[in-house]
């Protein structure tokens, strides 16, 4: 049997698959990148097969032969390769009136799952987390300009931030009372 099945991130991975419980010698290893339909030979006769920077899901197996007996295949181990996280882009930037507004910003073009949204009211210097894993973030009666972004994570890959959308808040118009009436010629 083989041990070492795991999930890895696209292009930035390394590890090894290990054979145990075999009777006979390893004559070679094999790998498949088409779900086990076809296998390509690897020149390796040790009990461990390493991998580095895989870009697609790969199935491994060892070929074992004992003396004059027919060769047999080990069980398989699969290194599942997760696509790199892509943050995507947000639509919905707009200008609203302070305290009397509602709307939403929407994420598209992302790869991975939305783990949270974030918002900033200081021009993007700091961001506060919003508990939301959907593709839409609503706002209602905000009183200051707010920048929104989503955080996206694909499998074991590092998270990626989306582009941002800004809801610009205009101050409420306030009437001015004039005094000091006078008479002129």
C-alpha positions, 0 to 999 in steps of 0.5 A: 500500500501507499501512504502520502495522499494529500492536497497541495497548491498548484505549482508550489508543493513538494512531498513524497509517496511511500510504499509499505507492505510489499513482497518483492522489489520495486521495478518502477513507479508510475504516475497518471494525470488523467484520473488513472486511465493511463500511466507513465513510467518513472525510473525509480526502484526505491520505496519512496517517490518524491514530487515537486511543483505539481500543476495537476492532480497526480495518481502514483503507484509502484510496480512490484515483482518477486522473483519469477512471479508476474509483476503486480501494482501497488495500491495508489496514492493521489496528490490532489492539486488545488488551483491557485486562489484568484480574488476576482473583481467586485462591481458596485462602486457608487456614490450615495447620500449619508445615512439614507442608502442601501445597495450591494457590491458583487464578486465575480471571476474568482477561483476558490471559496469566499472565506469572508468580506472586509471593509475599510473606512480609512481609505484602505489603511486597515480592513475589518472582517465581515462574516459573509461567504456569499458573492454579494455584500449588502450595505444599508444606511452607511454614513462614511465612505466605505471600501469593500473587498472579498477574501478568497481561498482555494483548497490548501493555497494561500488566500487572495484578496479581490479588487475593491469597490468603493461606496462614496458617501456624500454628506447630507445637505443642510440649510443655513439660516441667515440673520442680520437683516438690513435696509439698503438704498 
